[in-house]
Amino acid sequence: MSVEAAKNEINMIKVYFDGMCGLCSTEIRYYQSIAPPDVFEWIDIAANPAPLFALRISQAEGLRILHVLDANGDLMIGVNAFRTIWNALPRWRILSQIIRVPGIYQSAEFLYQKFADYRFSRLEHCQVAATTKYLKPVTRLEQR
């Protein structure tokens, strides 16, 4: 499927997250618990990275930084991905607006990138994905 075909299928906000990361999974479960119905599609790319391939994103890059395809089919990465999620969640829109402020946005993006790099370097399944020549799912057995 091409990037254009993936964009044409957009009805909901698609969140591509690392389901093997404890912190990431906890955060996503919280968002799922407060999300309005039929707004988000939650895609665990550690279990199945195939949805990333239509967007030409490797599993390693998807695991390293949060990616979101918004309702318009635009790809958001990092802090902008979080802003897209927060904009659609009750009581979180204000944080999305605060993050937009110049200076705050740059600081948040810098800190998120540092954290994402650190987290990626510490998780074994991320390192497996980073060294895998072909874009394929990282199975739980490969972690050992």
Secondary structure, DSSP 8 states (H G I E B T S, - for coil): --HHHHHHT-SSEEEEE-TT-HHHHHHHHHHHHHS-TTSEEEEETTT--HHHHTTT--HHHHHHS-EEE-TTS-EEETHHHHHHHHHTSTTTHHHHHHHTSTTHHHHHHHHHHHHHHHHHHH-HHHHHHHH-SS-----GGGG-
